[in-house]
């Protein structure tokens, strides 16, 4: 299994709006690509929350080919939609993991 992990710190003033967007729009849009067979959304504990809340969103893929299909065909549009709504209110980094 491959896990596409996005760690994101979102500022407090848009936190609830962001969480609703993720649950109601972004995560369903990711799953509707047909490439991911599951996901998990975690709040990171023991993190400094003075500037915002940190989350890990993990999307599960069967293989690396599905990841590259997502990256080449869907990633840009989905990431641009997120950035347009929350510009300058978050920092994020992405990690690709393989189950061992």
Phi and psi in degrees as GROMACS dihedral restraints (atoms count N, CA, C in turn):
[ dihedral_restraints ]
;  ai    aj    ak    al  type     phi  dphi    fc
    3     4     5     6     1  -110.7    20    10
    4     5     6     7     1   138.9    20    10
    6     7     8     9     1  -119.5    20    10
    7     8     9    10     1   123.9    20    10
    9    10    11    12     1   -97.7    20    10
   10    11    12    13     1   110.6    20    10
   12    13    14    15     1  -108.6    20    10
   13    14    15    16     1   130.8    20    10
   15    16    17    18     1  -118.8    20    10
   16    17    18    19     1   120.7    20    10
   18    19    20    21     1  -101.2    20    10
   19    20    21    22     1   127.2    20    10
   21    22    23    24     1  -137.9    20    10
   22    23    24    25     1   134.5    20    10
   24    25    26    27     1  -108.5    20    10
   25    26    27    28     1   121.5    20    10
   27    28    29    30     1  -115.6    20    10
   28    29    30    31     1   136.5    20    10
   30    31    32    33     1   -67.1    20    10
   31    32    33    34     1   150.5    20    10
   33    34    35    36     1   -57.3    20    10
   34    35    36    37     1   -38.6    20    10
   36    37    38    39     1   -68.7    20    10
   37    38    39    40     1   -17.0    20    10
   39    40    41    42     1  -120.1    20    10
   40    41    42    43     1     8.3    20    10
   42    43    44    45     1   -56.3    20    10
   43    44    45    46     1   -50.9    20    10
   45    46    47    48     1   -66.8    20    10
   46    47    48    49     1   -39.5    20    10
   48    49    50    51     1   -62.3    20    10
   49    50    51    52     1   -42.4    20    10
   51    52    53    54     1   -63.1    20    10
   52    53    54    55     1   -45.9    20    10
   54    55    56    57     1   -61.9    20    10
   55    56    57    58     1   -42.4    20    10
   57    58    59    60     1   -63.4    20    10
   58    59    60    61     1   -43.8    20    10
   60    61    62    63     1   -59.1    20    10
   61    62    63    64     1   -44.7    20    10
   63    64    65    66     1   -62.3    20    10
   64    65    66    67     1   -47.3    20    10
   66    67    68    69     1   -71.1    20    10
   67    68    69    70     1   -38.8    20    10
   69    70    71    72     1   -93.4    20    10
   70    71    72    73     1   -24.7    20    10
   72    73    74    75     1  -126.2    20    10
   73    74    75    76     1   -60.4    20    10
   75    76    77    78     1   -67.6    20    10
   76    77    78    79     1   -50.0    20    10
   78    79    80    81     1   -62.3    20    10
   79    80    81    82     1   -46.3    20    10
   81    82    83    84     1   -58.1    20    10
   82    83    84    85     1   -39.1    20    10
   84    85    86    87     1   -63.0    20    10
   85    86    87    88     1   -40.4    20    10
   87    88    89    90     1   -61.7    20    10
   88    89    90    91     1   -48.1    20    10
   90    91    92    93     1   -66.2    20    10
   91    92    93    94     1   -32.3    20    10
   93    94    95    96     1   -70.3    20    10
   94    95    96    97     1    -8.8    20    10
   96    97    98    99     1   -66.5    20    10
   97    98    99   100     1   -20.8    20    10
   99   100   101   102     1    82.2    20    10
  100   101   102   103     1     2.7    20    10
  102   103   104   105     1   -95.9    20    10
  103   104   105   106     1   -24.7    20    10
  105   106   107   108     1  -103.4    20    10
  106   107   108   109     1   138.8    20    10
  108   109   110   111     1  -106.9    20    10
  109   110   111   112     1     7.8    20    10
  111   112   113   114     1   174.4    20    10
  112   113   114   115     1   173.1    20    10
  114   115   116   117     1  -156.2    20    10
  115   116   117   118     1   164.7    20    10
  117   118   119   120     1  -141.5    20    10
  118   119   120   121     1   143.1    20    10
  120   121   122   123     1  -122.2    20    10
  121   122   123   124     1   119.8    20    10
  123   124   125   126     1  -121.0    20    10
  124   125   126   127     1   142.5    20    10
  126   127   128   129     1   -94.0    20    10
  127   128   129   130     1   128.3    20    10
  129   130   131   132     1   -78.7    20    10
  130   131   132   133     1   126.7    20    10
  132   133   134   135     1   -91.4    20    10
  133   134   135   136     1   161.8    20    10
  135   136   137   138     1    56.4    20    10
  136   137   138   139     1    33.2    20    10
  138   139   140   141     1  -107.0    20    10
  139   140   141   142     1   146.5    20    10
  141   142   143   144     1   -64.1    20    10
  142   143   144   145     1   116.6    20    10
  144   145   146   147     1  -104.4    20    10
  145   146   147   148     1    17.5    20    10
  147   148   149   150     1   -61.4    20    10
  148   149   150   151     1   -40.7    20    10
  150   151   152   153     1   -97.3    20    10
  151   152   153   154     1    -5.4    20    10
  153   154   155   156     1   156.0    20    10
  154   155   156   157     1  -174.4    20    10
  156   157   158   159     1  -109.0    20    10
  157   158   159   160     1   140.0    20    10
  159   160   161   162     1  -109.7    20    10
  160   161   162   163     1   134.7    20    10
  162   163   164   165     1  -127.0    20    10
  163   164   165   166     1   157.5    20    10
  165   166   167   168     1  -121.4    20    10
  166   167   168   169     1   123.2    20    10
  168   169   170   171     1  -110.6    20    10
  169   170   171   172     1   122.5    20    10
  171   172   173   174     1  -117.9    20    10
  172   173   174   175     1   126.8    20    10
  174   175   176   177     1  -112.0    20    10
  175   176   177   178     1   134.0    20    10
  177   178   179   180     1  -101.3    20    10
  178   179   180   181     1   132.1    20    10
  180   181   182   183     1  -124.2    20    10
  181   182   183   184     1   152.6    20    10
  183   184   185   186     1   -74.9    20    10
  184   185   186   187     1   -34.3    20    10
  186   187   188   189     1  -156.2    20    10
  187   188   189   190     1   168.5    20    10
  189   190   191   192     1   -68.5    20    10
  190   191   192   193     1   -28.4    20    10
  192   193   194   195     1   -60.8    20    10
  193   194   195   196     1   -41.8    20    10
  195   196   197   198     1   -63.7    20    10
  196   197   198   199     1   -36.3    20    10
  198   199   200   201     1   -62.0    20    10
  199   200   201   202     1   -46.9    20    10
  201   202   203   204     1   -67.7    20    10
  202   203   204   205     1   -31.4    20    10
  204   205   206   207     1   -64.1    20    10
  205   206   207   208     1   -45.9    20    10
  207   208   209   210     1   -57.9    20    10
  208   209   210   211     1   -50.7    20    10
  210   211   212   213     1   -59.6    20    10
  211   212   213   214     1   -42.7    20    10
  213   214   215   216     1   -80.2    20    10
  214   215   216   217     1   -31.5    20    10
  216   217   218   219     1  -108.0    20    10
  217   218   219   220     1   -22.3    20    10
  219   220   221   222     1  -128.4    20    10
  220   221   222   223     1   -29.2    20    10
  222   223   224   225     1   -57.5    20    10
  223   224   225   226     1   -47.5    20    10
  225   226   227   228     1   -57.6    20    10
  226   227   228   229     1   -49.9    20    10
  228   229   230   231     1   -65.0    20    10
  229   230   231   232     1   -42.9    20    10
  231   232   233   234     1   -67.3    20    10
  232   233   234   235     1   -40.3    20    10
  234   235   236   237     1   -69.5    20    10
  235   236   237   238     1   -37.1    20    10
  237   238   239   240     1   -65.3    20    10
  238   239   240   241     1   -38.1    20    10
  240   241   242   243     1   -62.0    20    10
  241   242   243   244     1   -44.9    20    10
  243   244   245   246     1   -61.3    20    10
  244   245   246   247     1   -47.3    20    10
  246   247   248   249     1   -64.2    20    10
  247   248   249   250     1   -38.7    20    10
  249   250   251   252     1   -61.4    20    10
  250   251   252   253     1   -36.9    20    10
  252   253   254   255     1   -79.8    20    10
  253   254   255   256     1   -32.6    20    10
  255   256   257   258     1  -125.0    20    10
  256   257   258   259     1    25.1    20    10
  258   259   260   261     1   -50.2    20    10
  259   260   261   262     1   134.4    20    10
  261   262   263   264     1    64.5    20    10
  262   263   264   265     1    12.0    20    10
  264   265   266   267     1  -115.2    20    10
  265   266   267   268     1     4.3    20    10
  267   268   269   270     1  -151.0    20    10
  268   269   270   271     1   159.7    20    10
  270   271   272   273     1  -128.8    20    10
  271   272   273   274     1   144.7    20    10
  273   274   275   276     1  -146.4    20    10
  274   275   276   277     1   152.1    20    10
  276   277   278   279     1  -141.4    20    10
  277   278   279   280     1   152.8    20    10
  279   280   281   282     1  -114.7    20    10
  280   281   282   283     1   144.9    20    10
  282   283   284   285     1  -137.8    20    10
  283   284   285   286     1   137.6    20    10
  285   286   287   288     1  -106.0    20    10
  286   287   288   289     1   125.5    20    10
  288   289   290   291     1  -120.5    20    10
  289   290   291   292     1   147.7    20    10
  291   292   293   294     1  -120.8    20    10
  292   293   294   295     1   130.7    20    10
  294   295   296   297     1   -67.4    20    10
  295   296   297   298     1   136.2    20    10
